[in-house]
Amino acid sequence: MGLFKYIIRRILMLIPTFIGITIISFAVMHLAPGGPVTVQSNFNPKMTPEVRQRLIKEYGLDKPLYVQYWLWFKGLCHLDLGRSFAPDRRPVWDKIKERLPVTLLINGLSLIVILIISIPLGVAAAVRHQSLFDQVTTVLVFIGYAAPSFWVALLLMLLFGVKLGWLPISGLHSIIGYKQMTMWQKLWDWTKHLILPVFVSAIGGLAGLSRYTRSSMLEVLRQDYITTARAKGLPEKQVIYKHALRNALLPLITILGLSIPTLIGGSVIFESIFAIPGIGQLMWTSVMSRDYPVLMGNLVIVSILTLLGNLIADICYALADPRIRSGGQG
């Protein structure tokens, strides 16, 4: 019952947080220079002032900002994200649901890669503290953490796509001959197209989580109960993986939850570079065209995924440490 109350309390705390995110995002978005009508006018020099005023009224931009927000939020409460300002005037949700699975797939694969590589790497570096392996991995990890993801993406595209010709550098699948492929050929084609985007998406989180794992393991390995376990003659693997790693993973749960926004935010960069039709690319094009409904719809989806990631991290932390849920502290 204590865990159930804790979960309910955390969910209730997410509601004002989500509302605050939408208010700030809506305000900042409208404070940016330019607007949808201005952008459309730049591409259509024949647009008359009468047409501009008609578009402003049609988009609801003639109303005060707080009225615009209230109308948008009221629609959101009815699960209506509005219609795009683009010439097609399609519902925002239709545009998002076409691209959301792609972004979730790439970020899910990135998260798996991060977990599979970073935790064993961090444990190995901590066990071999101050060894050559620890020093080399530290240098490589900090290079990966500091390198801008767009720069890494361009280098990998140049090397593996242009110079070596091993991997494709854009899209999710081949354009020519894709429909004639067998199921296994299509799967391999998708795999080749996803290797570079998944790696670019994962490299920053991989570097950060491996360092956190190393630091947490080093702290745990200095504890008295680890010395006692070794003094009892327990096998070293049992000491490391059964006693030390289980306790070292507790703070990593929160770090992992906080890394989800970074992954989703990075989608804007690598989806634009690799021409992947996901949420990130849609967000970028909506920013450039000042398509407020699509941009706010994207921010809603990203905010919900981020808050859910933090909620899952809080729940996992509460499951691992009963003191958290009993004390009600997150």
C-alpha positions as CSV (number, residue, x, y, z in Angstrom):
1,M,0.0,0.0,0.0
2,G,2.9,2.3,0.7
3,L,4.2,1.8,-2.8
4,F,0.7,2.5,-4.3
5,K,0.4,5.8,-2.4
6,Y,3.9,6.8,-3.5
7,I,3.0,6.1,-7.2
8,I,-0.2,8.1,-6.9
9,R,1.6,11.0,-5.2
10,R,4.3,11.1,-8.0
11,I,1.6,11.0,-10.7
12,L,-0.3,13.9,-9.1
13,M,3.0,15.9,-9.0
14,L,3.4,15.4,-12.7
15,I,0.2,17.2,-13.6
16,P,1.3,20.8,-12.5
17,T,4.7,20.1,-14.0
18,F,3.2,19.2,-17.4
19,I,1.0,22.3,-17.3
20,G,4.0,24.5,-16.5
21,I,6.0,23.0,-19.4
22,T,3.2,23.7,-21.8
23,I,2.7,27.3,-20.6
24,I,6.5,28.1,-20.8
25,S,6.8,26.4,-24.2
26,F,3.8,28.2,-25.6
27,A,5.0,31.6,-24.4
28,V,8.6,31.1,-25.6
29,M,7.5,29.8,-29.0
30,H,5.3,32.9,-29.6
31,L,8.1,35.3,-28.4
32,A,10.4,34.0,-31.2
33,P,10.8,36.4,-34.1
34,G,8.6,35.8,-37.1
35,G,5.4,33.8,-37.4
36,P,3.6,31.4,-39.7
37,V,2.1,34.1,-41.8
38,T,5.5,35.9,-42.1
39,V,7.2,32.7,-43.2
40,Q,4.5,32.0,-45.8
41,S,4.7,35.6,-47.0
42,N,8.5,35.2,-47.6
43,F,7.9,32.3,-49.9
44,N,5.0,34.0,-51.7
45,P,5.8,37.7,-52.5
46,K,2.4,38.0,-54.2
47,M,0.5,37.6,-50.9
48,T,-1.7,40.7,-50.3
49,P,-2.3,42.4,-46.9
50,E,-5.9,41.2,-47.1
51,V,-4.8,37.5,-47.5
52,R,-2.3,38.0,-44.6
53,Q,-5.1,39.3,-42.3
54,R,-7.4,36.5,-43.3
55,L,-4.7,33.9,-42.5
56,I,-4.0,35.6,-39.1
57,K,-7.7,35.4,-38.3
58,E,-8.0,31.8,-39.5
59,Y,-5.0,30.7,-37.4
60,G,-6.4,32.5,-34.4
61,L,-3.3,34.7,-34.1
62,D,-5.4,37.9,-33.7
63,K,-6.4,36.8,-30.2
64,P,-4.4,37.6,-27.0
65,L,-1.8,35.1,-26.2
66,Y,-3.5,33.8,-23.1
67,V,-6.7,33.2,-25.1
68,Q,-4.7,31.3,-27.7
69,Y,-3.2,29.1,-25.0
70,W,-6.6,28.5,-23.3
71,L,-8.2,27.4,-26.6
72,W,-5.2,25.1,-27.4
73,F,-5.2,23.6,-23.8
74,K,-9.0,23.1,-23.9
75,G,-8.5,21.2,-27.2
76,L,-5.7,19.2,-25.6
77,C,-8.0,18.2,-22.7
78,H,-10.3,16.7,-25.4
79,L,-7.3,14.9,-27.0
80,D,-7.4,17.4,-29.9
81,L,-4.0,18.8,-30.9
82,G,-5.5,21.0,-33.6
83,R,-4.6,21.3,-37.2
84,S,-1.3,22.2,-38.9
85,F,-0.7,25.7,-40.3
86,A,0.8,24.0,-43.3
87,P,-1.1,24.2,-46.6
88,D,-2.4,20.7,-46.2
89,R,-4.1,21.7,-42.9
90,R,-3.9,18.1,-41.6
91,P,-4.7,17.2,-38.0
92,V,-1.5,17.4,-35.9
93,W,-2.0,13.9,-34.4
94,D,-2.1,12.4,-37.8
95,K,1.3,13.8,-38.6
96,I,2.7,12.8,-35.3
97,K,1.4,9.2,-35.2
98,E,3.0,8.6,-38.6
99,R,6.5,9.4,-37.2
100,L,6.3,8.5,-33.5
101,P,7.0,4.8,-34.0
102,V,10.3,5.6,-35.9
103,T,11.6,7.8,-33.1
104,L,10.5,5.3,-30.4
105,L,12.2,2.5,-32.3
106,I,15.5,4.4,-32.6
107,N,15.5,5.6,-29.1
108,G,14.6,2.2,-27.7
109,L,17.4,0.6,-29.6
110,S,19.8,3.3,-28.4
111,L,18.8,2.7,-24.8
112,I,19.4,-1.0,-25.2
113,V,22.9,-0.3,-26.7
114,I,23.6,2.0,-23.8
115,L,22.7,-0.5,-21.2
116,I,24.5,-3.4,-22.8
117,I,27.8,-1.6,-23.2
118,S,28.0,1.1,-20.5
119,I,27.3,-0.9,-17.4
120,P,29.8,-3.8,-18.1
121,L,32.3,-1.1,-19.2
122,G,31.9,0.9,-16.1
123,V,32.1,-2.2,-13.9
124,A,35.3,-3.4,-15.6
125,A,36.9,0.0,-15.3
126,A,36.1,0.2,-11.6
127,V,37.4,-3.3,-10.9
128,R,40.6,-2.5,-12.8
129,H,40.9,1.0,-11.2
130,Q,43.9,3.0,-12.3
131,S,45.0,0.2,-14.7
132,L,45.8,0.8,-18.4
133,F,42.3,-0.4,-19.3
134,D,40.8,2.2,-16.9
135,Q,42.9,5.0,-18.3
136,V,42.3,4.2,-22.0
137,T,38.5,3.8,-21.5
138,T,38.4,7.0,-19.5
139,V,40.0,9.0,-22.4
140,L,37.8,7.3,-25.0
141,V,34.6,7.9,-23.0
142,F,35.4,11.6,-22.4
143,I,36.1,12.1,-26.1
144,G,32.8,10.5,-26.9
145,Y,31.0,12.6,-24.3
146,A,32.6,15.8,-25.4
147,A,32.3,15.3,-29.2
148,P,29.2,17.1,-30.7
149,S,26.7,14.5,-32.0
150,F,26.2,16.2,-35.3
151,W,30.0,16.3,-35.9
152,V,30.3,12.6,-35.1
153,A,27.4,11.9,-37.4
154,L,29.0,13.7,-40.3
155,L,32.4,11.9,-39.7
156,L,30.7,8.5,-39.6
157,M,28.7,9.3,-42.8
158,L,31.9,10.4,-44.5
159,L,33.8,7.3,-43.5
160,F,31.3,4.4,-43.6
161,G,29.0,5.9,-46.2
162,V,31.1,7.9,-48.7
163,K,34.7,6.5,-48.4
164,L,34.0,2.8,-47.6
165,G,30.5,2.5,-48.9
166,W,29.5,0.0,-46.2
167,L,26.5,1.7,-44.8
168,P,23.7,4.0,-46.2
169,I,23.7,7.5,-44.9
170,S,20.0,8.6,-45.2
171,G,16.5,7.2,-44.8
172,L,15.1,4.1,-43.2
173,H,15.4,1.8,-46.1
174,S,16.5,1.7,-49.8
175,I,14.4,3.5,-52.3
176,I,15.2,1.3,-55.3
177,G,14.2,-2.3,-55.2
178,Y,12.9,-2.3,-51.7
179,K,9.4,-3.6,-52.6
180,Q,10.9,-6.6,-54.4
181,M,13.0,-7.7,-51.4
182,T,12.2,-10.7,-49.2
183,M,11.3,-10.2,-45.6
184,W,14.8,-11.0,-44.4
185,Q,16.3,-8.7,-47.1
186,K,14.1,-5.9,-45.9
187,L,15.1,-6.6,-42.3
188,W,18.8,-6.5,-43.2
189,D,18.2,-3.3,-45.2
190,W,16.5,-1.6,-42.2
191,T,19.4,-2.8,-40.0
192,K,22.0,-1.2,-42.2
193,H,20.1,2.1,-42.3
194,L,19.7,2.1,-38.5
195,I,23.3,1.3,-37.5
196,L,24.6,4.9,-37.8
197,P,21.6,6.7,-36.3
198,V,21.4,4.4,-33.3
199,F,25.1,4.7,-32.6
200,V,25.0,8.5,-32.9
201,S,22.0,8.6,-30.6
202,A,23.6,6.3,-28.0
203,I,27.2,7.6,-27.9
204,G,26.5,10.5,-25.5
205,G,24.4,8.4,-23.0
206,L,26.8,5.5,-23.3
207,A,29.7,7.7,-22.3
208,G,27.9,9.3,-19.4
209,L,26.3,6.2,-17.9
210,S,29.6,4.2,-18.1
211,R,31.3,7.0,-16.0
212,Y,28.4,7.0,-13.5
213,T,28.6,3.2,-13.2
214,R,32.4,3.4,-12.6
215,S,32.1,6.1,-9.9
216,S,29.2,4.3,-8.2
217,M,31.1,0.9,-8.3
218,L,34.2,2.5,-6.9
219,E,32.2,4.0,-4.0
220,V,30.5,0.6,-3.2
221,L,33.8,-1.4,-3.5
222,R,35.2,0.8,-0.6
223,Q,32.4,-0.2,1.8
224,D,33.0,-2.4,4.8
225,Y,30.5,-5.1,3.8
226,I,32.5,-5.7,0.6
227,T,35.7,-6.1,2.6
228,T,33.8,-8.5,4.9
229,A,32.5,-10.5,1.9
230,R,36.0,-10.9,0.6
231,A,37.3,-11.8,4.0
232,K,34.7,-14.7,4.2
233,G,36.3,-16.2,1.1
234,L,33.5,-15.5,-1.3
235,P,34.4,-15.7,-5.0
236,E,35.4,-12.4,-6.5
237,K,32.7,-12.6,-9.2
238,Q,30.0,-13.1,-6.5
239,V,31.4,-10.1,-4.6
240,I,31.4,-7.9,-7.6
241,Y,28.1,-8.9,-9.3
242,K,25.9,-10.0,-6.4
243,H,26.9,-7.6,-3.7
244,A,28.6,-4.6,-5.2
245,L,26.8,-4.2,-8.5
246,R,23.3,-4.5,-7.0
247,N,24.0,-1.6,-4.7
248,A,25.9,0.4,-7.3
249,L,22.9,0.3,-9.7
250,L,20.6,2.2,-7.3
251,P,21.7,5.7,-8.1
252,L,22.0,4.7,-11.8
253,I,18.2,4.1,-12.0
254,T,17.6,7.9,-11.6
255,I,20.4,8.8,-14.0
256,L,18.9,6.4,-16.6
257,G,15.5,8.1,-16.2
258,L,17.0,11.5,-16.6
259,S,18.9,10.4,-19.8
260,I,15.6,9.7,-21.7
261,P,15.0,13.5,-22.4
262,T,18.6,13.6,-23.8
263,L,17.9,10.8,-26.2
264,I,14.6,12.3,-27.3
265,G,16.1,15.8,-27.7
266,G,19.0,14.3,-29.8
267,S,16.4,13.0,-32.2
268,V,16.1,16.5,-33.7
269,I,19.8,16.4,-34.7
270,F,20.3,12.9,-36.0
271,E,16.9,12.6,-37.7
272,S,17.6,15.8,-39.6
273,I,21.1,14.7,-40.6
274,F,20.2,11.2,-41.6
275,A,16.8,12.3,-43.2
276,I,14.8,10.0,-41.0
277,P,11.1,10.7,-40.9
278,G,10.6,10.8,-37.1
279,I,9.4,13.2,-34.5
280,G,12.7,15.1,-34.4
281,Q,12.7,15.9,-38.1
282,L,9.0,16.9,-37.8
283,M,9.8,19.2,-34.9
284,W,12.7,20.8,-36.9
285,T,10.5,21.5,-39.9
286,S,7.7,22.9,-37.7
287,V,10.2,25.3,-36.0
288,M,11.4,26.5,-39.4
289,S,7.9,27.1,-40.7
290,R,6.6,28.4,-37.3
291,D,3.9,25.7,-37.4
292,Y,2.8,26.3,-33.8
293,P,0.2,23.5,-33.5
294,V,2.6,20.8,-34.8
295,L,5.4,22.2,-32.6
296,M,3.2,22.2,-29.5
297,G,1.9,18.7,-30.4
298,N,5.5,17.5,-30.6
299,L,6.4,19.2,-27.3
300,V,3.4,17.5,-25.6
301,I,4.5,14.0,-26.8
302,V,8.1,14.6,-25.8
303,S,7.1,16.0,-22.4
304,I,4.8,13.1,-21.7
305,L,7.6,10.6,-22.7
306,T,10.1,12.5,-20.5
307,L,7.8,12.6,-17.5
308,L,6.9,9.0,-17.9
309,G,10.6,8.1,-18.0
310,N,11.2,10.0,-14.8
311,L,8.2,8.4,-13.2
312,I,9.4,4.9,-14.1
313,A,12.8,5.8,-12.6
314,D,11.2,7.0,-9.4
315,I,9.1,3.8,-9.2
316,C,12.1,1.6,-9.8
317,Y,14.1,3.5,-7.2
318,A,11.3,3.1,-4.7
319,L,11.1,-0.7,-5.4
320,A,14.9,-0.9,-4.9
321,D,15.0,1.2,-1.7
322,P,11.9,1.0,0.6
323,R,13.0,4.1,2.5
324,I,12.1,6.2,-0.5
325,R,8.4,5.2,-0.6
326,S,8.0,5.2,3.2
327,G,9.5,8.7,3.5
328,G,7.7,10.0,0.5
329,Q,10.8,11.6,-0.9
330,G,11.6,11.4,-4.6
